[in-house]
């Protein structure tokens, strides 16, 4: 399975971005997978940002709760992350993750920079 993330870029504080991640997996596989977004800054461990279950249940890390929204389109094998009210501390490389029956797949990451 390959994951292709896109949508990163430079945004001013308070701005918005939408990240997308499309999986090469079939719809049947994608629809049953746990999908997540993680982020990593230099010198730090990769951290979970948000996760969405096959049934649409969501989890958000405290720093992004109320500002970010994760969603999925099983017909397109795509997961999204809407980033609103962005802060400089949201600057990181964002990675897409697929957890399919405890096997993890990672995308290459997309850089998000929040700066004026």
N, C-alpha and C positions, 0 to 999 in steps of 0.2 A: 504494500500500500504506500502510495506517495501522497504527501500533503503539500499543497501549494498555497502559501499565504500571500496576501497582497493588501494594499490600502494604507501602508505606513507613509509617514512623511513629516514635514515640519508644520506645526500648528502653534498659534499664540495661546497663552493662558486664557482659559475660559472657552476655548474653541472646541470643535468636535471632529472626530474621524470615524470612519467605519472600516473595520478590518474584515476581510473575507478569507476563508480557507476552504479549498475544494479538495476532496479526497478522490483518489483514483479508484477507490473501492466501489463495488456494486451498491445499488440502492439498498439491497437487502442487508448487506453487511453494515453499511453506514447507519442505517436506521436503527440498528440494535446496539451501536457503539456509544460509549460514554465519550463526549467531546469536551475539550477544555482549551482554555487559553492560559498561557503562562508568560512571564516576563523575566528578563534578566538584565542587570546592569553590571558594568565591569567590576570584577572583584567580589561579586556577590553570587549567591546561589540562585538558581531559577526558582521562581515562586509562582504559586497558583494564583491566577487572577479571577477566573470564573469557570464554571463547569455546567454542562447541561446533560441530563440523562436521556435515554432513549424515549422516555415518556414525557419529556419536556420539563422535568423538575430542574431547578437552577440553584446554584450556590455561588456566592460572591465573597471574595476576601474583604475584610473590613475597610481597607483603604479606598476601595472602589464602589462599595455598596451605595446605591442611590445615584451613581453617576454613570456606571457602565451597564450595558444590557447585552446578554448573550442570547442568541437565537439560532435556530437551525432550519434548513430546508432539505428534508430528506429526498425530495424528488430531484434536487440538484446536487446531492451529496456535499452540501456546503454548510459551514457554520460561520456565524457572524459575531462580531463584537462591536457594539456601538459605544464609542467613548465620548462622553459629554462632560462639560465643565472641567476641562482638563487642566492639570496642574503641572508645574515643572517636574515634580517628583514622579510623574507618570512616564517620564522619559526612560526608554528601555527598548531592548529588542523583544518583540512579542512573538511567541511561538505557539503554533497550533498543535494540539495533541489528540490522538485517537487511542482510546483504551478499549480494545476488542477482546473480551474474554481474557483479561489480564496480560495481553500482549500490547505493548505500547509502541506507537508510531509517532514520529516527530517531523514537522516541517522545518524548513531552513530559517524561518524567522523573518520578521519585517521590522525595520527600525522606525520607532516613533519618537519624535523630538518635540518637546513643548518648550518654546522659548519666544521671548519678545524680541 
